[in-house]
Amino acid sequence: MSVDPITLTLIQKRLDHISKYMGWAMMRTAQSPIFSESHDFSCFLSNARGDALSVADGLPIHTGSGDFAVRALLRDYGGDIYDGDVFLLSDPYEAGGNHLPDWTMIRPVVVDGALVAFATNRAHQSDIGGGAAGTYNAAATEIYHEGIRLPVLRLVEKGEVRRDLWKLLLLNSRTPELLDGDLAAMLGSTLTGRDRIADIVAELGHAETEKVFDAVLDHAQLLMKEQIETLPEGIYFGEEISDNDCFKTIDVPVKVKLTVGGGKLHVDFTGSSPQIMGFKNSSLANTHSAVFMAIMSFFDGKPPQNQGAMRQIEIVAPEGSVVNALPPAPMTMNTVHPASEIVHAVWKALAQANPSDALAGWGKTSHCITSGKGDNGRTFVMYHWHGSSGAGAVDGRDGIPGAGQLCTLGGMSLPNVEQYEQAYPIHIHHYEMRVDASGAGKFRGGTGLDYSVSTFVPAQYSFRGEGSRKPTGFGTVGGQDGKQGLLRLNFLSDGNTFHVPQYGVHKLDAAKVHITSPGGGGYGDPLERDPAHVLRDLRDGLISHETAENVYGLIADTESWTVDDAATRDKRAALIATT
């Protein structure tokens, strides 16, 4: 190694801390609850070539494709980048974005006239225009229906904000007062990153900094190669199917052929569905990010999460397919779907190679976005993330009850209920874990959530019910699937029921929404679950007496809350005999 291990470790940890510090600065200063409460943004650092050095902050679906965005900047402005510049982009076809609502702000780090790195914040804006408030236009059939498209733009030039461009951005949002503050927060976040990387250069010098950054990437590549070499060489297959194109029932498969050999993974999506009519098409950047997320989570994050680790992964995504759509296909939903399908397909293939590290599926989305006019006359956009699905189980850990979408891997926070009731014209009636919805297993899946809320004003609803037609949190290694979800809406005026589509955008009167989110899949044989854990789930109301006895084989005294060990052994033996 060209850099001693102590220096290498200290710089890697320091870069990770800078990335996280940028995130803390963003959360403390952003205006929108989507940032300050939920952390739907990510901060990462890149070297002067655009290779991601650290993606320690935020959501994995944002950061795994950060190199696409920075390289688009270098393509368009290489040789024309100055100290004090800041760039902004979003377009998935032109600018290396994953989807339009995620605006990527990139601040070059220029020290003594030399470009040494980039500090980047990618954040999902509350609203960017388009056919539906909140950016998720389920009726979109072209990207032009989804909001403003940003190529690589110089937002700040040598320290001076381009006010004409800033005003253009605000004019294309239904929530300009939020966007104004959020962009300022993004600027501040990237500034803290720039200053701290500049401190590293001041301490080490330009040449040594470049050498250490290269060593950080090489080290991650080496560790990823070692992880891949723990898998048996061979060819493995995975498939995950969506059951709709947002307008009609139709199978939309994502198929993967995974080849393990020579310390590399070859991930081939040939045979996947052609791009579809609705907004669940993936950009190439988003597909790369989803693949990286699937592989890094399977390996439990052992290699450092940077572009060096990605060098050992080769991806084939045919043009015109749902995993590499061609313009003008819409794709606002792609960070959730087909990202979830991509991750699930890769997990299934990896599980064939190494079942002991298999990950069960997460329940797919089954909730909505509500937008309307608040008491102050301004447009509000509320994400019903309290209806998040249950996470899948792994060997040694039950699934998280509700952890946001799969693409966040739990990195997005569920907002505080009381804060939401202060910010929006709503009242949350009910918010608790589901009963008997988790996929049974030695380690059970996440329960999913029961959530109901009244919105007291007329509002626009954007429904996303991917997990409401069938179970979607698949079980693995003998674990069972989690239960499907449900979306229900009743008008406050007369109690009449509105038929909620799987996807769609509708303007409705004041209403009460009830969300029953899907459960996550289980890992392992349910009859191998620790009886004490089954008893705890029974006592906590997460499973019924019937499930405890007939699925897990538990016989217990519910007055003293103790396990009858002998009777439990007999019951489990009887259940095994019948199957």
N, C-alpha and C positions, 0 to 999 in steps of 0.2 A: 504494500500500500504506500502511496506517495504522501499520505498524511497520517500522523500517528493516531492511534485509536482514541486517545483521550480528547484530542482536539476535535476529531471527527464527531464523537459523541456529544461534546459540549456544543458544537455549532448546530448539529441536528436538533438538539433540545432547545437551543436558543431560537432557531427558526420556527419551531413548533410553538414556542411561547409567543413570538411576535405575531404569528397567525392568530392565536387565541386572543391576544391583547387587542388586535384589530377588531375582533368580534365583540369583545367587551365594550369597546368604544362605540361601536355601532349600536348595540343594544341600549346603551345609556343615553344616546342622543337622538335616535330615530323617532319620527313622529307616529308612524303607523303601528298599530298593535301587531300586525303581521311580522314586524321586526322586533319591537321592544318587548313583546310578550311571547311570540312564538319562534323567533330566530329562524325565519324562512330566508336565510341568506348565508353566504359562506365567504370566508376570506382565505386567500392562499398567496404564496410567494413563488416567483419564477426567476430563473437566471436570465442573463441577457439574450440567450437564444430562445427563450420561451418555455424551457423545460420546467415543470412544476417541481419546486424543491420541498415544499411543505404544504399539506392540505389538512392541517390539524384542526381547523375550525369548521363548523357548519355541517352541511348535508352532503353526503357522498355523491349524490347525483349531480350536484353543482360542480364539484371540484375535479372529478375524474376526467373531465374534458377541458380543463382550463388551458391546456397548451394550444388547443384549436383557436381560442380567442386571442391569446397573446401572439401567436404566429400570424393571425390575420392582421393584427396591428403592425407587426414587423413587415409583412408583405406590402401594406399600403403606405406605411410611413417610415420604413427603414432608411436611415440616413437623414431623416427630418424629424428627429426627436430631441427635445431640449429640456433642460432643468426647469421644473415648474409646469410642464405639460401634464394634462390628464385627458384620457381618452374614454369614450363610452361607445358601447355596441350592444346589439341584441340579436340581429337577424341570423337564423339558423342556416340559411342557404349561402349568405354572402359574408358573414362576419364570424363564423365559428361559434355561434350561440347554440344553446340547446332548444330553447323556445322563446317566443317574443317577450313574455312578461319578465323573464330574468334579464335585467340590465346589468351588464358587466362593466365596471369602472376600473380602469387600469392606469396606475400612476408609475411612470418610469422612475427608477432610482439612478440619478446622474450625479456622480461624484468627481469633482475636478475635471469636468468636461467629458467624462467617460461613462457610458451606459453600463451598469453593473447588474441590474435586476429590475423586477417589476413587483409592485404590491397591488393586489387585485381584490375587489369586493364584488361578488355576484349576488344580486338581491332581487327577489320576486316582488315587483311593484304592485301596489293595491289596485291600480287601474291604468291602462294604457290606451284607452279608447276602444274601438272595435264594436262589434254588434251586441256585446253583453257587458254590463258593468262587472268589474272584477276580473275581466280578461278571459274567463272560461266560457266561450261562446259555443255551446254544444250544437248549435245549428250551422256552424261554419263548414263550408265545403271548399274554401280557398283560404290561403293565408291572409289575403287582403281583408277578410272578415274578422280578423283576430286582433287588430290594433296596429299602432305605428311600428314600422320596420326601421331599425337603426343599423346602417352600415357602421364601419369604424369612423367615429367622429372625434375631432379634437374639441373637447368641451372646455378645457382650460388651456390657454396658450401663454407659455412662459409666465405663469402665475396670475394671468388675467382671465376671469371667467368670460366666456362669450355669451353676453346677455341676450343676443338675438336667438341663439340656439337654446339657451335655457328657457326663454319665453315660449319658443316653439314646442318644447317638451311639455311644459305646463298646460298649454292650450289643447293638447291632445289627451288630457286626462280628466276624468270626472271628479277626481279628488286632488286638484292642484295644490291645495294648502298642505296636504300630506306629502305629496311628491316633492314640493319645494324643500320641506324639512328633511325628507329622507335622502335626497340627493346631497344636501349639505352634510348629513351624517356619513354618507358614503365617502365624500371628500375627506372628512376628518379621519375616518377609519384608515383610508389608504395613506394619509399623511403620517399617521403614527407608524405605519409599516415602513414607509420610506425612511423616516428618521432613524429608526432602529437598525435597519440594514446599513444605512450610512455609517452608523456607529461601528459596525463590524468591519467595514472597509477602513475606517480610520484607525482601528486597532491592528488589523492584519496587513493592510496595504492591498493594492489592486491585484497584484499577481497572486499573492497567497490566498486572497478571498476567492478568486476564480478557481484556484487549485482545490480549495476545500469544498466549494460548491460542486465541482466535478466529482470529488471523492464521495460526497453525500449521495449522489446519483449512482455511482458505481457500486457503493456499498448496498444500496437497496436492490440493485440488479442482482448482485451476488446472493443476497438472502432470498429473493424471490426464486432464483434458480434452484437453491437448496430446497425450498419448500416444494417446488414442482417435482423435484427428483424423489420426493417421498411417495409420489403417486406411481402406481404400476403403469409402465408404458403401454399404450394401446389406444383404441378408438372408442369413444363413449357418446351416447346420444341423449338428448333431452328435448322435450316439447311441452309447450304451454299454450293453451288455446283461449282466446277471448271469444265470447259468444255473440258479438254484435259489432257493427260498424258505426254505431251511434244513431242509425236510422232504422235498421232492420236486424232481425236475428240471422246471423251468419257466422260460420266458424272462421276465425282469423288466427291461424296457427303461427307461432314463432318456433322454428325448429333449429336446433344447433347440433353440429357434429364437432365433438371435442377430441382433438388428437394430442396425446401426451407423448413427448419424446425429446431427447436431447436437452432436457432442462427447459423446454419451452412448451407453451400451450398454443395450439392453433385452433381458433374458434371460428367456425364456418356456419353462417346462417343461410346457406343455399337451401332452397325448398320452403322458406318462410313465405307467408302470404304476400301477394302484391299489395302496394299501398292502397289504402281504403278511402272512402268518401269522407268520413268524419275526421275529427281532430286528434285521433290517436295514432298518428304516424310519427316515426322517430327520425330526427336528424342524425347524421353520421356521428357528430360530436356526442349527442345524447346516448347513442348506442355504445360508443366507446366507454362512456362514463358508467353506464349500467353494467357492462361486462367487467370493468375494473372493480366496481363495487361488489359484484357477485363473487369474484375470485378472492378479493381481499377479505371479505367477511368469512368465506369458507376457510381461509388460512388463519382466521382469528386475528388478523392485523399484525402478524409477526413481522413481515417485512415493513420497512418504513413506507408510508403512503406518499410516494412521489413518482415522477416520470421515469426514474430509473427502474422501478419495479415493472412498469408497463413495457419496458424493452423486451421482456421475455414472453410477451403475449402478442400474437398475430391475429388480426380480426379480418374476416371476409364478410362483408355486408353488401349483397347485390343491389345495384342501383334500381330504383323503382319498386323496391320491396318495402314492407311496413317498417323495416329496421334501417332503411336508407332511402327515404322518399325523395322524389324529384318535385321541383316547384310546378304548380303553386299549391301543392297539398297542404292542408291545415295541420297544425301539430302542437297546439297549446297544451294538450293533455299529455304530451309524450313523456314528461318527466315522471308521471305516475303510470300511465299506460301508453305504449307497450313496455316501458321500463320494467314494470313488475313482471311482465311475461318473459322478458329477456333474462332477468335475474332468476326467476323460477326455472326456466329451461336450463340455464347454466348450472344451477344448484343440482338439478336432477341428474345431469350428466356427471358432475363431480361426485355425487353420491354413489354412482356406480363404481367409480374408481376407488373411493374410500368411504364406505358406509358409516364408519364410526364417527366421522366428522360431518355427517349429513345435517342439513338444516331443513326443518319443516317449513311449509309455505305460510306466508302471512295472508290473512283475510284481505280481500281487495276492497276498494273504496265503496262506500254506500252512504253518502251524505250530500250536502248541497251548499251553495253559496247564496246568501241573501243580500240584496242591495236595494236601497230606497232613500227617502229623504228623512233625516233625523229632525229632532226638535229645533235645531239651529238652522234648518233649511238647507243644510249641506248634504251631499250624497254620502252615504255610508256604504261600506262593503264589508260584510261579516262572513267569515269562513267558519262553518260549523265543524271545527276540528274536535269538538267534544264527542263527536260521533265516530272517532277513529277506530279502526279495526284492530283485532287482536294479532299479536305477533306469533310467529312460529316458534316451537320449542327446539332446543338442541340438547345434546347429551350433557347432562349436568345442570340444566336450567330450564324452568318453565318459561313459556312465552309471556311477554309483557301484556297486561290486560288491554291497553290501548296506547299505541305509540306513534300516532301519525301514520302516514303512508309508508309502504315498504321502502321507497326510494330515500327516506330519511334515516332508516335504521335506528330510529329512536332519537335522532339528533334534533328534532323539532319539538318544542315544548307545547303542551296543551295549555291554553290560556287560563288564567284565573277566572272562575265563574263570576265572582262579585265584580271584578273589573269590567267584564263584558257587559254586565247589566247596567253599569254606569255609563259605558261608552255608546251603547246602542239601545234603541226603543224595544227592548225585549224583556222577557222574564223566563228564566230557566226553571222548569218544574221538577225535573227528574234527571239524575246523572249518577249511574252506578254500574257496576260490573254485571254482566249477564249470567244467567244460571244455565248450566248444561249446554253451553255454546262452544266451549273450548274443545279442541280435538283431544280425545283421551289418549294417554300414553304413559310410559314410564316417567316421562316428563310431559306434562300436558301443555296444550297450546294456550295462547292468551284468550281471555274470556270474551273479548269484545265488550261493547258498552251499550247500555240502555240510556237514551237521552231524549228529553222532550223540551221544547221551547216554544213560547208564543212570541210572534212578531206583531206589534200593535199597529203597524202602519202598512198600507199597500206596498208591495215590494216585488222585485224581480227575483225569481228563483232559477238558479242554474243547477240542474240535478246531475249527479254522477253516481249511478247505481250499478257499477261493474260487479259488485259482489252480492247483488240482491236477487239474482235469478237461480243461482246454484251455489253449492259450497265451493270456496276458492282457496281456503287455507289447507293445502294438502298435507296429510300425515306422511311420515317417513319411517323406515326401518320398523314397520309394524304399528306405528302410531296411526290414529284415526284422523279424518278430516274435521276441521272446524265447521260449525254451522253457518249457513248463509245469512245474509242480512235482510233488512226490510226498511223501506221508506214509506211513511204514511203522513198525509196532510189533511187537516180538517179546518174549515173556515170558522173563525171566531163568531161570526154573525149568526149562523144557523146550525153549525156543527156538521154540515154536509161534507162529504169526503171528496177530495180531488184525486183522480187517478194519476199517480205519480209515474212518469215514464222512466225507463232506465237512464236515458239521457234526454235533455231538452231544456229550453229556456222559456219560462212563462211568467207573465205579469199577473199577480194574484192579489186579492184582498187580504186583510189581516188574517193570520192563520196560525194554527198550532202544528208544528212538525214533530213527529216522533221518529227517531232514528234508532234502529236496532242494528248495530254494526256486526260484521262477520267475525267469527272466531278464528284463531290461528290453529295450525295443524299440530298434532302431537308427535313425539319422538319415542319409539320403542313400544314394546308390548304393555298395554295398560295393566295386565296382571302382574307385572314386575314393579309397579309403583309402590314406594314405601307406604305401608298402611297408615303410618302416622301422618303422612302428607295427604292421603285420601281423607282421613278423619278431619284434618284441618280444613280442607276444602269444603267438606260437608258442614262443618260447624260455621264456616264463614259464609255459607249460602251460595257457594259457587257451583256446587253440584247437588242434585237431588238425592234422596235416599235410594230411589230406584237405580240411578246411575252408579252410586257408590257400591250397591250390592251386585247388580247384574253386569256392570261393565268392569269395575275394579275388583269385584269379589270381596268387598269389605263387609264384615259383620261386626257391628259395634253397639255398645250400650250408650244411647244418646241422652240418658239421664246423668250418668257419670262421665260421659264423653271419654270412654276407654275402648280400646280395640280388643275384641275376643280373638286372641291369636289362633287358638285351635280351630274355631269355627271358620275363621278367615282362610286358613290353610285348606280346610275341607271344601269351602265354597270355590276357591280358586282351582282346586283340583277338579271339581265337578265342571266348572266352566271350560277348562282345558279339554276335558273328555268330550264335551259336546261339540267342540270346534275342531 
